[in-house]
Amino acid sequence: MQLICTIEDVFYITDRGCVVVSGIPYDFPTPVGIGAQLLIETPSGEHVRTRLVGVEMINRGKPMSNAPFSVPSNITKNQLPVGSNVFLVEDAHA
């Protein structure tokens, strides 16, 4: 398992699901593709298993070094608190 990022923000897109920011670093040493298995560990110690369903293009008004990503729509914003760590379990396309 590799740490991808710590969640800085989460927002919900209707009919798409939650988008996680900070996201996948552009210089992450392992390619991460759609379908990659993720484990999210919340600050309270809970674990959420999910997968990556999309990489988002976001303009926050400044250059970003990470690519925000989305998770399936069955994962709620409440399950992804700020400060949670996101780990790559495996990449379906590795």
LOMARDO-726799 format. One record per atom (N, C-alpha, C): residue number from 0; residue in one letter; chain; z, x, y. Coordinates in steps of 0.1 Angstrom, whole numbers. Layout:
seq,type,mol,up,east,north
NUM,A,A,Z,X,Y
...
This chain:
seq,type,mol,up,east,north
0,M,A,0,8,-12
0,M,A,0,0,0
0,M,A,0,9,12
1,Q,A,-8,5,22
1,Q,A,-9,12,35
1,Q,A,-6,3,46
2,L,A,2,8,56
2,L,A,5,0,68
2,L,A,-7,0,76
3,I,A,-11,-13,80
3,I,A,-23,-14,88
3,I,A,-18,-15,103
4,C,A,-8,-24,106
4,C,A,-4,-26,119
4,C,A,9,-33,119
5,T,A,15,-34,131
5,T,A,27,-43,134
5,T,A,21,-54,143
6,I,A,25,-66,140
6,I,A,20,-77,148
6,I,A,25,-77,162
7,E,A,16,-77,172
7,E,A,20,-78,186
7,E,A,19,-92,191
8,D,A,9,-100,185
8,D,A,7,-113,190
8,D,A,-1,-121,179
9,V,A,0,-134,179
9,V,A,-8,-142,170
9,V,A,-12,-154,177
10,F,A,-24,-158,176
10,F,A,-29,-171,182
10,F,A,-37,-178,172
11,Y,A,-37,-191,174
11,Y,A,-44,-200,164
11,Y,A,-57,-205,170
12,I,A,-67,-205,162
12,I,A,-80,-211,166
12,I,A,-82,-223,157
13,T,A,-84,-234,163
13,T,A,-86,-247,156
13,T,A,-97,-246,146
14,D,A,-95,-250,134
14,D,A,-105,-250,123
14,D,A,-108,-236,118
15,R,A,-101,-226,122
15,R,A,-104,-212,117
15,R,A,-91,-206,112
16,G,A,-80,-208,119
16,G,A,-68,-202,115
16,G,A,-62,-192,125
17,C,A,-52,-184,120
17,C,A,-45,-175,129
17,C,A,-53,-162,130
18,V,A,-52,-156,142
18,V,A,-57,-143,145
18,V,A,-46,-134,148
19,V,A,-46,-122,142
19,V,A,-35,-112,143
19,V,A,-39,-101,152
20,V,A,-31,-98,162
20,V,A,-33,-87,171
20,V,A,-20,-78,170
21,S,A,-20,-66,168
21,S,A,-30,-56,173
21,S,A,-42,-55,164
22,G,A,-41,-56,151
22,G,A,-53,-56,143
22,G,A,-54,-43,135
23,I,A,-66,-41,130
23,I,A,-70,-29,122
23,I,A,-74,-18,131
24,P,A,-67,-7,130
24,P,A,-72,5,139
24,P,A,-86,9,136
25,Y,A,-94,12,146
25,Y,A,-108,16,144
25,Y,A,-108,29,135
26,D,A,-98,37,136
26,D,A,-98,49,129
26,D,A,-89,48,116
27,F,A,-87,36,111
27,F,A,-80,34,98
27,F,A,-86,42,87
28,P,A,-79,50,79
28,P,A,-85,59,69
28,P,A,-92,52,58
29,T,A,-89,39,55
29,T,A,-95,32,44
29,T,A,-104,21,49
30,P,A,-116,19,45
30,P,A,-124,7,49
30,P,A,-117,-6,45
31,V,A,-116,-15,54
31,V,A,-110,-28,51
31,V,A,-121,-39,53
32,G,A,-124,-46,43
32,G,A,-134,-56,43
32,G,A,-129,-70,42
33,I,A,-137,-80,44
33,I,A,-134,-94,42
33,I,A,-129,-96,27
34,G,A,-119,-103,26
34,G,A,-113,-105,12
34,G,A,-102,-95,9
35,A,A,-100,-85,17
35,A,A,-89,-75,15
35,A,A,-76,-82,13
36,Q,A,-68,-78,3
36,Q,A,-55,-84,1
36,Q,A,-45,-78,10
37,L,A,-37,-86,17
37,L,A,-27,-82,26
37,L,A,-13,-87,22
38,L,A,-3,-79,26
38,L,A,11,-83,25
38,L,A,17,-82,39
39,I,A,23,-92,43
39,I,A,29,-92,56
39,I,A,44,-93,54
40,E,A,51,-84,59
40,E,A,66,-83,58
40,E,A,72,-87,72
41,T,A,79,-98,73
41,T,A,85,-102,85
41,T,A,97,-94,89
42,P,A,102,-95,101
42,P,A,114,-88,105
42,P,A,126,-93,97
43,S,A,126,-105,92
43,S,A,137,-110,84
43,S,A,136,-106,69
44,G,A,126,-99,65
44,G,A,124,-94,52
44,G,A,116,-103,43
45,E,A,111,-114,48
45,E,A,102,-123,40
45,E,A,89,-117,38
46,H,A,82,-120,27
46,H,A,69,-115,24
46,H,A,59,-127,23
47,V,A,47,-124,30
47,V,A,36,-134,29
47,V,A,24,-127,24
48,R,A,19,-131,12
48,R,A,7,-126,7
48,R,A,-5,-134,11
49,T,A,-15,-127,16
49,T,A,-27,-134,21
49,T,A,-39,-125,20
50,R,A,-50,-128,26
50,R,A,-62,-120,26
50,R,A,-69,-120,40
51,L,A,-77,-111,42
51,L,A,-84,-110,55
51,L,A,-97,-119,54
52,V,A,-99,-128,63
52,V,A,-111,-137,63
52,V,A,-121,-134,74
53,G,A,-117,-126,84
53,G,A,-126,-123,95
53,G,A,-121,-113,104
54,V,A,-130,-106,111
54,V,A,-127,-97,121
54,V,A,-132,-103,134
55,E,A,-123,-103,144
55,E,A,-125,-110,157
55,E,A,-130,-101,168
56,M,A,-138,-106,177
56,M,A,-142,-98,189
56,M,A,-134,-104,200
57,I,A,-125,-97,206
57,I,A,-117,-102,217
57,I,A,-118,-92,229
58,N,A,-119,-97,241
58,N,A,-119,-89,253
58,N,A,-106,-92,260
59,R,A,-97,-83,260
59,R,A,-84,-84,266
59,R,A,-84,-78,280
60,G,A,-96,-74,285
60,G,A,-97,-68,298
60,G,A,-95,-53,299
61,K,A,-93,-47,287
61,K,A,-91,-33,286
61,K,A,-97,-28,272
62,P,A,-101,-16,271
62,P,A,-105,-11,258
62,P,A,-94,-12,248
63,M,A,-98,-16,236
63,M,A,-89,-18,225
63,M,A,-92,-7,214
64,S,A,-81,-3,207
64,S,A,-83,7,197
64,S,A,-82,0,183
65,N,A,-80,-13,183
65,N,A,-78,-20,170
65,N,A,-87,-33,170
66,A,A,-90,-37,159
66,A,A,-99,-49,157
66,A,A,-90,-61,152
67,P,A,-87,-71,161
67,P,A,-79,-82,156
67,P,A,-86,-89,144
68,F,A,-78,-95,135
68,F,A,-84,-101,124
68,F,A,-78,-115,121
69,S,A,-85,-123,113
69,S,A,-80,-136,110
69,S,A,-76,-137,95
70,V,A,-67,-146,93
70,V,A,-62,-149,79
70,V,A,-65,-163,76
71,P,A,-65,-168,63
71,P,A,-68,-181,60
71,P,A,-60,-192,68
72,S,A,-66,-203,69
72,S,A,-61,-214,78
72,S,A,-48,-220,72
73,N,A,-45,-217,59
73,N,A,-32,-222,53
73,N,A,-20,-214,58
74,I,A,-22,-203,64
74,I,A,-12,-194,70
74,I,A,-9,-199,84
75,T,A,4,-202,87
75,T,A,7,-207,100
75,T,A,12,-196,109
76,K,A,11,-199,122
76,K,A,16,-190,132
76,K,A,31,-186,130
77,N,A,39,-196,125
77,N,A,53,-194,123
77,N,A,56,-184,112
78,Q,A,46,-183,103
78,Q,A,48,-173,92
78,Q,A,45,-159,96
79,L,A,40,-157,108
79,L,A,35,-144,113
79,L,A,42,-140,126
80,P,A,55,-138,125
80,P,A,63,-135,138
80,P,A,59,-121,143
81,V,A,60,-120,156
81,V,A,58,-107,163
81,V,A,68,-97,157
82,G,A,63,-85,154
82,G,A,72,-75,148
82,G,A,70,-74,133
83,S,A,62,-83,127
83,S,A,60,-82,113
83,S,A,50,-70,110
84,N,A,52,-64,98
84,N,A,43,-53,94
84,N,A,32,-59,85
85,V,A,20,-54,87
85,V,A,9,-59,78
85,V,A,4,-47,70
86,F,A,4,-49,57
86,F,A,0,-38,47
86,F,A,-12,-42,40
87,L,A,-21,-32,38
87,L,A,-33,-34,29
87,L,A,-28,-31,15
88,V,A,-30,-42,7
88,V,A,-26,-41,-7
88,V,A,-37,-35,-15
89,E,A,-49,-40,-13
89,E,A,-61,-35,-19
89,E,A,-73,-41,-11
90,D,A,-84,-34,-12
90,D,A,-96,-40,-6
90,D,A,-106,-45,-17
91,A,A,-110,-57,-15
91,A,A,-118,-63,-25
91,A,A,-132,-56,-26
92,H,A,-135,-48,-16
92,H,A,-148,-42,-16
92,H,A,-147,-27,-18
93,A,A,-136,-22,-21
93,A,A,-134,-7,-22
93,A,A,-140,-2,-35
